[in-house]
Amino acid sequence: MRLALLTALPQVGEAVKELEALGYEVVVIRVNDYKPETVRRALEGVSYDYALVPGSSPYDYSSLRRVVKGTLSITALPFLLRKVSPAELSPAVQAEKVAGERMREVAEEALKAARMEVAFEVGGLKVPMRPPPLILASDVYHKEGMSPEETVEEARYRASEGAELVVLSADMKAEERDYLRALEAVMKVAPVAADAGNTETLVKAMEMGAHVGMSLTYSLLERIPKRLRDRPYVIIPERLGGWRERVEDLERAFVRAKELGYEKIILDPVVNPPVYPGALESFFAARELSARAPIMMGLNNAVELMDVDTHASVAVLTFLAAEAGASIIMVGEESHKARGNTREAKAAIAMAVAALALKMPPKDVGYDALRVKKKRP
């Protein structure tokens, strides 16, 4: 089948190669605009079975022979045409809307093709240097008076909601032995990051086999015995100032950790509440550090400190974290408002990684976080 690809983009060679690999013969036609009359003139004398214009074009091409709308992003077009034939495309509606729920399959194809640089593994999980993909962690709080069985049940619930990594945080008033008993049981449910609250308990947790240690600062690095430094650890800044201070702090800690023999490092710039003191500082810091090591971003501080429905706040924060290059997103479900955050973050991550792989906004990618309003009346 011969496709005429009308475009104003200077570089479409990669997409053309992928279309040709699918068996299409492609002719590229350069145009300055996508008005129907311009398209008609550009196609004069051209042999084609279907002509495709970008999905972003506002015009209806029903008056032209086999002129249809492709995708918003040229990157997405070859993946979409693996699932949808040109004959199914519309002269008036962008291809993503024609594909509908099949966009999930399109996104999955794009993710399979995406090049993933694995930093290291955590309990069998491959941690990418940068997304896609994105790992979902859910923070389970072991409270004073809570039995290990209750904590394990909560961990099972989080895993069933989509958590790939369970962060087990300790209430400072909880008994250490109860926390460690809970940790031992939760490790049978999912990979576990131990946020034990103090270094002594953290060391015991790592000796028991916790998959990740949290949360070290520069001054705590030497307190972890050398024999345990080959395990993954999350490092946070000691100073929660502006983004430059956090970057400097975490850069210094990263270098020192490497000197001390730490092999698997995750950096967490700590997400501020929005507006004041300001979440933007955290995302700037994450972006600057993402080339150094995998980034974890815990969204709890921001989600809990704004009165916004969490399916919306979690989604937007997840998109910003993905833009910043975070590899791990962490949510919690301690408050009534936050219940269901793990499931909501799972959907947001699906949207974010699909958008990254397809190089398009997180719209019409086969997933959504719409709960109250709809896109159409």
N, C-alpha and C positions, 0 to 999 in steps of 0.2 A: 504494500500500500504506500502511495506517495503522499507525503504531508508537506504542505507549504506553511512554513512558520514565519509569521509576520511579527517583527519585533523592532523596537528602537534601542534595545540593549546592545552595547558594544561587544560583549563577550557571551556567546551562547554555545561555544564549542563543546563543553563537557556534556550539556544536555543533549546536543545533537548526537554525540557519540553513543550515549545511552539509548537514545531512540533508535539509532541504527542497529545497536546490539539486539533490540527487540524485533528487528526485521523490517522496520520502516525505512523507506527511502525519503530523505529529508532535503528540501530546498529552503534556504533561509532568504527571506525577502526583507530588506531594510525599509522601514517607513518612519516618517517623522511624527505622524499622528495616526489615530485609529478610527477616524471618521469613515462611515461606510463608503463614501465616494472615493476617499483616498485608498481604501482597501480594494475597491473595485478596479481602480486604475492600475494598482500595483500587481493585480492578478491577471491582467490582460496578457494573453499569449503564454501563460504559465500552465503547464500540465500538472494537475493534482487531483487526488481523490477527496481530500479534506484540507481546508485552510484553517489554521488556528490563530486567533488573536488572544492577547493576554486576558485573563479573567477580570482584570481591573478596568477594562474598557467599559464605559457607560452606555455604549451604543447597542442597538438591536440589529443583527445582520440577517434577519429573516428574508430580506429582499435579494440577498446574494446567494449564489449557488454553493452549497456545502461549506459555508463559512461558519465556524463555531467558536465558542469561547473555551480557552484552556484554563489553566490554573493561575492564581495570583502570583505564584512564584515559579519561575522557570525551572528551579530545582525539583519542584514537586511533579512536574509534567510527566517525565518518564515513569515515575513510580505509579502515578494515577493511571496511565495507559496500560499498565500491567493488569489492572482490575476493571477498567472501563474502556470500551472500544470508542474510537472517534465517532462512529455512527450513533452512539448514545448521547453525545454531547449536544449542547443547546446553542442556538445562535443568539440567545438573549440572556442566559443565566450562566454564571461562572461554573467551571467544571466541578469544584468542590461541592457545590450545592446539588449538582446532578448526582454525584457519587453518594451523598448522604452518609448513611452509616458505614458504607464501604470505605470511607476515609480512615477508619480504624485500621483496616487491612493495608491501606496505602501507607499510613504512618509506620506500621510494623515493618513493611518492606524497606522503608527509608532507614529505620533504626538498624535493621540487619546489615545494611550497606554502610552505615556510619562507622568511621574508624575510631575505635576505642583504645585509648592508652591506659592500661591498667597500672595503677600505682603499686598496689599490693592486695592481698586477700584478707578478709576479716571473717573468720568462721565459715569459710566457703564462699563468702560474698566477694565479688570482684569490685574493688573500689577504684573508680576512674579518676584520673588526674583532673579532668574537667568533664562536664556533661556534654552530650548524653552518654549513658543514662544517668539517673539521679537515684540515690538510695534513700529510702524512707525509714527514719528512726522514730520511735515513739517512746516518750519518757514516762515510765511507771514509777510512782512515788511510794516507797515502802515506809508507811507511817508508823508512829509509835502505837503499840497495841495491835497492830495488824499481823495476823498470822502468816507464815510463809505460804500456806495453802491459798489464802485470799490474794496474796501478791501474785502467785502463779496463775490463778484464775484470771486476774486482770491482764497478765502478760499474754495468756492464750487469746483473750478477746482482742488485744491490740494486733497480734499476729494474724488473727482471722480477718481483721479490718484492712490488712495490707502492710503492716510493719515488717520490714526485712531485718531490722536491728532493734532490739529492746534495750533502752537505757534504763538501768535500775538505779534510781536515786534514793539516798538514805535520808530519812528524817533524822536531824541531829539528836533528837531525844529517843530514837529507837535503839533497842539493844543491838549491839554488834553481832551477837551470835544469831539473833533472829534474821538480821539482814543477810548474813552469810549463808544461813540455811535457805533463805528465799532465793539467793543468787544461785546456789547449787541446783535448786529445782527449776528455776527459770532457764538455766543453760540447756535444759533438756527440751525446751519449747522452741527457742530461737537463739541466734547469736546475741550475745549480751555485752553491753558496755557498762562497766561498773563506775558509777559516780558516788563513791562511798562516803564523801563528806570530810574525810581526813586521810592523811597519807598512810597511817598505820593500817587502817582497815583496807585501803586500796591495795597495799602490798599483799595482804592476806587474800584479797579477792583475786588478784592476778596469779598468786600461787595456786589457787583453786582452779584456775583455767579460764577466768573471764577473758573474753575475746578482745576487749578494748578497755584501756584505763582512762578515766576522766577525773578531774580536769586539772592538769598540771600547769604551773606557771614557771617562769625562769628560776625563781628561788627554790622551787620544789624538785627540780630535775635531779639533783644529786641524791635525793632521799630514796629514789627507787633503786633497789639493788641491781648490780650489773647483770646478774643472771636473768633478770626480767626485762631488760631493755630491748630485747629483740621483738617484743610484742608491740602492737599499735597503741599509741597514746594520743589523746586530744590535748593540745596546749592552748590555753587562753591568755589574754594579756593581763598583766598585773595592774596596768593603768588604763582606766576606761575614759580616756580623754577623746580628743578628736581623731579622725581617721589616720592622720599622719603619725600621731603618737602610738596608735595601736599597731600600725604597720612596723614602725621602728622596734617596738617592744617584741612583737612576734618574730620579726626577722632575727633579732638578737637571740631570742629563745631557740629558734630553729637552728641557728649556727651552733649554739652551745649544746643543744641536744645531740647534734651530729658528732660533735667532739667527744661527747660522753658515751657514744655508742648506740644511741637510739636509731633504729632502722626504719620504723614505720610511723610517720608523724602526720597527724591531722591538725590543721590550724582552725581555731574558732575565734573570730573577731568579736563575738558576743553582740547579739542584736539588741539595740536600744528600743525602748518604747518610742512610738512616733511623736512627732512635733517637738516634744521636750522630754529628754535631751536630744532626741532626733535619731530616727532609724537610718537616715541616709548615710550618716557617718560609718555605720557598720557595713553597708553595702559597698561604699567606696573602698574601705579597708579590704573587704573580701576580694574585690576586683583586682586590687594591687597585689594581693598575696597568692592569687590562684595559680600563677605560674610556678610558685615555689613548692606547694604541697597541696593535697586534697583539702578542701574547705568544708567544714561543717557549719551550718547556720541553724541555731535553735530559734524557732519563731515564737516561743511561748511569751517572752516579755512583751513583744509587740501585739500579739493576738489578744492577750489578757488585758492589756491596758488601752484598749479602745472599745467603745460600745458599738460594735459593728458585727453583723452576722458573720460567723466564722467561715462559712463556705466561701464568702467573698474575700475576707481579709486574708485567709490562708492562701487562696489562689493568687492574689496580687503579690503577696510577699514571696510566694514560691517562684513566680515569674521573675521577680527582681533578683532572687537568689540564683536562678538559672542564668540570667544575664550576667551576673557577677562572676559566674564560674564555679559556684558551689557544687560539690559532689554528693553531700549528704544534707538532707533537710530533716530537722527534728521538730516534732510537735508534742504537745501534752494534752491530757484530758482531765485535769484535776477539778476544774470548776464546772458548774452545770452548763454554762455557756459553751465551754470547750468540748463537751461530750460529742463524740463523732468526728473530732478533728483528724484522726488518723485516716478514716475513710475519705474525708474531704481533701486531705493532702494527697492521697493516692490518686484521686481524680485530677487534681491540679498538676501533679507531676506528670501524669499521662499527657495532659495538654502541653505542658512545657517542653517535654522531650520530643513530642511530635512536631511542635513548632520549630524547635532547634534543628531537627533532622530534615524538615521540609523547607527550612528557611522562609517561614511565613509567620504572621501573627497567630496567637492561640485562638483562632476563630475558624469554624468549619473544619476542624481537624478530626472529627469523629467523637470527640469527648467535650463535655461542657460542665460548668458548675452552676448552671441556672436552676434555681429552686423556687423562686417566687415569681419573677417576671419571665416572659417568653420573648423570643426574638420577633415573633409575628403575633398579630391580634388573634 
